Amino acid sequence: MPAMSLDSEVTLVMTANRIQVGQVWRKLDSQENFLVTRLYTEALTTFAILRPAGNENASMLRIKVENGAVGQVLPGFSMEQDSDSF
């Protein structure tokens, strides 16, 4: 395996492990895509606000962000696309 600089390794880990505004997540039971529109912390708990992708007038979901073995996750959702915003 080729040697990587420390900066490269940190970027890879942060990209894979952090939920960010603008990411698209797929709801597992309905296969519907949702856009992360906001993240906030309340009483030491992080929440994500999601809205259905392509439907600005739909009601939004508030989902508690959980810390899993590989980083932050949204229960009942899977990551649909990677974010390159770092």
C-alpha positions as CSV (number, residue, x, y, z in Angstrom):
1,M,0.0,0.0,0.0
2,P,1.5,3.4,-0.9
3,A,2.3,5.8,1.8
4,M,-0.2,8.6,2.3
5,S,0.4,11.9,4.0
6,L,-1.4,12.6,7.3
7,D,-3.4,15.4,5.7
8,S,-4.8,13.0,3.0
9,E,-5.8,10.4,5.6
10,V,-7.6,12.9,7.7
11,T,-9.6,14.2,4.7
12,L,-10.7,10.7,3.8
13,V,-11.9,9.9,7.3
14,M,-13.8,13.2,7.7
15,T,-15.5,12.9,4.3
16,A,-16.7,9.4,5.1
17,N,-17.8,9.9,8.7
18,R,-19.6,13.3,8.9
19,I,-23.1,14.2,7.9
20,Q,-23.2,17.6,6.2
21,V,-25.8,19.9,4.8
22,G,-26.4,19.2,1.1
23,Q,-25.9,15.4,1.3
24,V,-28.6,13.1,-0.1
25,W,-29.8,10.1,2.1
26,R,-32.2,7.4,1.0
27,K,-34.9,6.2,3.4
28,L,-34.6,2.5,3.6
29,D,-38.3,1.5,3.8
30,S,-39.6,3.8,1.0
31,Q,-36.4,4.2,-1.1
32,E,-37.2,8.0,-1.2
33,N,-34.3,10.4,-1.4
34,F,-34.0,13.2,1.3
35,L,-31.7,16.2,1.3
36,V,-30.0,17.3,4.6
37,T,-31.1,20.9,4.9
38,R,-29.9,21.7,8.4
39,L,-27.9,20.3,11.3
40,Y,-28.1,21.5,14.9
41,T,-27.3,20.4,18.4
42,E,-29.8,20.4,21.3
43,A,-28.9,19.2,24.8
44,L,-25.7,17.4,23.6
45,T,-27.7,15.6,20.8
46,T,-27.3,16.4,17.1
47,F,-30.3,16.5,14.8
48,A,-30.6,16.6,11.0
49,I,-33.5,18.2,9.2
50,L,-34.3,16.4,6.0
51,R,-36.7,17.2,3.2
52,P,-37.7,15.0,0.3
53,A,-35.4,15.7,-2.7
54,G,-37.0,17.7,-5.4
55,N,-40.0,18.8,-3.3
56,E,-39.4,22.1,-1.5
57,N,-43.0,22.2,-0.2
58,A,-43.1,18.8,1.5
59,S,-43.0,18.5,5.3
60,M,-39.5,18.0,6.7
61,L,-38.2,15.2,9.0
62,R,-36.2,15.7,12.1
63,I,-33.9,12.8,12.7
64,K,-31.5,12.2,15.6
65,V,-27.9,11.7,14.4
66,E,-26.3,8.6,15.9
67,N,-22.7,7.8,16.2
68,G,-21.9,4.4,14.7
69,A,-18.8,2.3,14.3
70,V,-17.9,4.2,11.1
71,G,-19.0,7.7,12.2
72,Q,-22.3,9.6,12.1
73,V,-25.4,7.8,10.8
74,L,-29.1,8.5,10.3
75,P,-31.1,5.6,11.6
76,G,-33.4,4.2,8.8
77,F,-31.4,5.9,6.1
78,S,-28.4,5.1,3.9
79,M,-26.0,7.6,2.3
80,E,-27.0,8.1,-1.3
81,Q,-24.1,10.3,-2.5
82,D,-20.7,11.4,-1.2
83,S,-20.0,15.0,-0.4
84,D,-16.8,16.6,-1.7
85,S,-17.2,19.9,0.3
86,F,-13.9,19.6,2.2
